[in-house]
Amino acid sequence: MRLGSLTEFDETSKLTMYFTRYFGPEVVTHITYQTNLYGTQKDINTTFTTNENE
């Protein structure tokens, strides 16, 4: 599979479709919150953050 090929795009679309089918927006928000909380707890001075769109 070539990087950037249509086949790779199709596979990514399928994976995204399955993920969003089983994990709704509230679950993604919770995962995001917990990820940011963990990062802050591990290093209070961290500038790492993530959001639901990443």
Sequence and secondary structure as in RCSB ss.txt:
>XXXX:A:sequence
MRLGSLTEFDETSKLTMYFTRYFGPEVVTHITYQTNLYGTQKDINTTFTTNENE
>XXXX:A:secstr
  TT HHHHHHHHHHHHHHHHHS HHHHHHHHHHHHHHHHHH TT      TT 
